[in-house]
Amino acid sequence: MKDKEAFVKRADAHIFLANDQMSEEVSPGEVSSSFMYGLTRFNAWIAARSFETKEDMIEGKEEAIEYFLKEYKQMLEQHLDEHIEKFDFNS
């Protein structure tokens, strides 16, 4: 990662948008589902751009899926661990 500060700033911008979308009518779960749907569409597009042909994409599909699953799992574990360390039911 070239610039961690810029990385975190971009991530925070997405989180701020998600927070702004929550309301009495729109639950955190609904926003999360939309966020995840958008992320998967974007990641599929990123993966698709890395292939030269449809056949290459078919061949590399499972590898791309495994990459994104591994990265997501690592990040989710890290953030859940941070919440566990700072757990406060009222926050």
N, C-alpha and C positions, 0 to 999 in steps of 0.2 A: 504494500500500500504506500503510495507516494506521499500522501498528505492526510494523516489521520484526522486532523482538525477539520478539514474540508469533508472528509468521509462522514464524520459524526454530524456535521452541520447539515449535510444532505439528508441523512437519516432522520434527524430531528425535524426537518421541514416536512417530511412525510408523516411523522408522528403528530405534529401540530395540526396538519390537515385532518388527520383521522380524529383527533380530539375535537376539532371544530365541527365535525359532522355528527357527533353524538348529541342527542337531545332527548326530550321526554318521549318523542315519537320514534326515535332511532336508537336502538340499544347498542352498547359496546360490541356485543356479539355480531350484530348486523354490520357494523362498521368494519369489524375484524374480517368478516367474510368477504366484504367488498374489497378490502385492502389486499387480502390474500389472493383473491381472484385476479385483481389488477397486477399484482406481483408475478403471479404465474404466467399471465399473458405476456408481460414484459420479458420474463426470463425465457419463455418459449421463443419469442422474437429474437432475443440476444443469441440463443443457441442456434436458431435457424440461420442467422447471418454468418455463422462460423462454418457452414457447410457449402461446398461448391455445387453439389447436385442433390436431387431428391434421394437417389440411392445412397449417397454419403450420409444423408440425414437419417434414413431408415437404419443404416448400419450403426450410426453413432447415437441414436435416440436413448438407449438404455444407459450409456455412459453419461450422457448429459443429465438424465434423471438422477442417477446415482450421485453425481457431483452436487446438484442443487439440494438433494435430500441430505447429504452429508453436511454441507455448509449450514443449512437451516437447522439441523439437529444440534450442531456445535453451538450456534448462536443462541438457540432456544435454551439449551442447557446452561450456558453462561448466564443468561439473563434471569432464568429461574433461580439459579444459585444465588445471584445477587439479591433477588427478592426474598429468598429464604434467610439469608444473612441479616437482612434489615426488616424482617417480617414484623408488621404491625397491622393487625386486623382492621384498624380504623383508617388506614391510608389508602 
